[in-house]
């Protein structure tokens, strides 16, 4: 995951990074990694120029499919709004 985020900082996309469903056109990407039988995800945005904001990183515990749980999606949405606010303040003249 760290290398995929490094590639994002370079302005490139790691082959394992894919758009997170439900964020059409928002530039929100997801990296999924498996380790020791567990699945981990990191969600970040590259839409905000010059900065990579990691919105959420978590262990997927649900055994009911591959969909991201609603609680996690709501957290990503709220953090994306905060990232937009922070980015707007950083770029004010």
Helices and strands as residue ranges (DSSP letters): H 2-9, E 17-19, E 28-35, E 38-45, E 53-60, H 70-90
